[in-house]
Amino acid sequence: TNTETTITVRTELDEPGTVYCKAVRRGFDPPTILEILDADYKAATVTTASASTFTTNNPHYLSTVVIEGYDRPDNSNPTVQTPLVLGTQYDLYCYADDDLCSGWRVT
């Protein structure tokens, strides 16, 4: 879903994890995994026992990532971001990190 200033991405995983997403202007190159992580729009999954529209396995791990911009030009200050532009089409890219495997990192 989206509003004039945000894009909301709802995901479902089959195990606990953290979901990272990045909006990229339509027609631009897809981001690398590190660029998705660097954007820092993320949400940890929340478990639910409700029926799923995507899978038949229980439990389900749902997350909601709210994207408020398409770039963070100053990584040392996560409040600095380039806001989404009204009337611009974006492609969304997401990456899920498995919370059950602690100590592993993408390089």
Beta strands, then each sheet from edge to edge (+ up, - down):
strand 1: 7-13
strand 2: 17-25
strand 3: 41-44
strand 4: 46-48
strand 5: 60-67
strand 6: 69-71
strand 7: 82-83
strand 8: 90-98
sheet 1: 1+ 5- 4+
sheet 2: 3+ 2- 8+
sheet 3: 6+ 7-
end
